Amino acid sequence: MLSIATGYRHRESGALTNVGTEGDVWSSSSAYAGSLLAGNLYFNSGNVDPLHNTLRAYGLSVRCVRN
């Protein structure tokens, strides 16, 4: 599987950030009930975190997966 380091859109400035060095993709799951955080997959050149979470206000990529 090829993953592209798409970065993310910053919640305050709206600027694209870390394109080419960091990948962030939303999960279909929230971090936990009532949280402002949502689950996401995060990766960079030295790390993969499939259970990462971040504020929902950030603009992350969405990868559609069909079962």
Residue frames relative to the residue before (quaternion, step in Angstrom):
aa qw qx qy qz dx dy dz
M 1.0000 0.0000 0.0000 0.0000 0.00 0.00 0.00
L 0.2581 -0.7551 0.5880 0.1323 3.55 -0.91 0.94
S 0.0721 -0.7827 0.6177 0.0232 3.57 -0.83 0.99
I 0.2627 -0.7643 0.5748 0.1284 3.53 -0.93 0.95
A 0.4004 -0.7085 0.5310 0.2360 3.56 -0.91 0.94
T 0.0834 -0.8646 0.4955 -0.0087 3.55 0.21 1.36
G 0.3856 -0.7148 0.4969 0.3059 3.58 1.22 -0.32
Y 0.3568 -0.7120 0.5493 0.2529 3.56 -1.14 -0.63
R 0.4556 -0.6381 0.5330 0.3180 3.56 -1.30 0.26
H 0.4286 -0.7306 0.4766 0.2355 3.57 -0.66 1.15
R 0.5141 -0.6954 0.4168 0.2801 3.57 -0.88 0.98
E 0.7327 0.4156 -0.2486 0.4782 3.62 1.05 -0.61
S 0.7801 0.3420 -0.1824 0.4910 3.59 0.79 -0.97
G 0.3805 -0.7261 0.4856 0.3037 3.60 1.15 -0.58
A 0.5043 0.6704 -0.4117 0.3560 3.58 1.29 -0.05
L 0.4739 -0.6158 0.5367 0.3289 3.55 -1.17 0.61
T 0.1053 -0.8251 0.5547 -0.0195 3.55 -0.80 1.08
N 0.8694 0.1009 -0.0980 0.4737 3.58 -1.08 0.83
V 0.2371 0.7703 -0.5487 0.2222 3.59 1.08 0.69
G 0.7959 0.2692 -0.2282 0.4920 3.56 -0.86 1.00
T 0.7635 0.3303 -0.1990 0.5181 3.60 1.22 -0.28
E 0.7928 0.1801 -0.0703 0.5780 3.58 1.18 -0.47
G 0.1430 -0.7835 0.5988 0.0846 3.56 -1.06 0.75
D 0.0030 -0.7749 0.6311 -0.0344 3.54 -1.01 0.90
V 0.0349 0.7958 -0.6006 0.0692 3.58 -0.74 1.08
W 0.4711 -0.6917 0.4705 0.2797 3.59 -0.80 1.00
S 0.3245 -0.6826 0.6210 0.2077 3.50 -1.29 0.61
S 0.5332 -0.6018 0.4675 0.3674 3.58 -1.22 0.22
S 0.6625 0.5035 -0.2907 0.4723 3.60 1.28 -0.16
S 0.4110 -0.6572 0.5602 0.2922 3.55 -1.16 0.59
A 0.6516 -0.5060 0.3774 0.4207 3.57 -1.24 0.31
Y 0.7152 -0.2796 0.1933 0.6107 3.58 1.00 -0.94
A 0.7012 -0.4970 0.3078 0.4082 3.59 -1.19 0.51
G 0.8401 0.1930 -0.1650 0.4794 3.55 -0.97 0.93
S 0.5285 0.6565 -0.3910 0.3698 3.59 1.27 0.07
L 0.4396 -0.6532 0.5433 0.2913 3.55 -1.24 0.51
L 0.6033 0.5537 -0.3431 0.4602 3.57 1.32 -0.10
A 0.1517 -0.7592 0.6246 0.1018 3.53 -1.19 0.60
G 0.5419 -0.6353 0.4466 0.3215 3.56 -1.12 0.65
N 0.0923 0.7897 -0.6045 0.0494 3.55 -1.13 0.66
L 0.4428 -0.6226 0.5713 0.2998 3.52 -1.36 0.36
Y 0.0581 -0.7902 0.6100 0.0001 3.57 -0.86 1.01
F 0.1210 0.7871 -0.6024 0.0545 3.58 -1.04 0.73
N 0.0173 -0.7361 0.6748 0.0501 3.49 -1.38 0.44
S 0.7838 -0.3652 0.2031 0.4594 3.61 -1.21 -0.10
G 0.8028 0.2810 -0.1502 0.5039 3.62 1.08 -0.50
N 0.7758 0.3039 -0.1337 0.5365 3.59 1.24 -0.02
V 0.0387 -0.7437 0.6655 0.0498 3.55 -1.20 0.67
D 0.0136 -0.7962 0.6040 -0.0318 3.57 -0.75 1.06
P 0.1690 -0.8292 0.5261 0.0849 3.61 -0.10 1.26
L 0.7248 0.4004 -0.2336 0.5096 3.61 1.23 -0.26
H 0.2733 0.7791 -0.5112 0.2389 3.57 1.17 0.64
N 0.0512 -0.7784 0.6179 0.0987 3.61 -1.23 0.20
T 0.0404 -0.7920 0.6090 -0.0135 3.53 -1.16 0.64
L 0.6767 -0.4774 0.3604 0.4292 3.58 -1.27 0.24
R 0.5252 -0.6568 0.4503 0.3000 3.57 -0.99 0.83
A 0.5756 0.6191 -0.3678 0.3875 3.59 1.22 -0.36
Y 0.5868 0.5674 -0.3804 0.4346 3.62 1.20 -0.32
G 0.3791 -0.7215 0.5362 0.2197 3.56 -1.11 0.69
L 0.0193 0.8061 -0.5886 0.0579 3.57 -0.17 1.28
S 0.5938 -0.5580 0.4411 0.3761 3.54 -1.28 0.33
V 0.2524 -0.7250 0.6175 0.1714 3.53 -1.33 0.37
R 0.1040 -0.7766 0.6196 0.0464 3.54 -0.89 0.96
C 0.2721 -0.7788 0.5471 0.1415 3.56 -0.49 1.19
V 0.0517 -0.7871 0.6145 -0.0103 3.55 -0.89 1.00
R 0.1993 -0.7836 0.5802 0.0976 3.54 -0.85 0.96
N 0.3911 -0.7227 0.5226 0.2272 3.59 -0.86 0.95
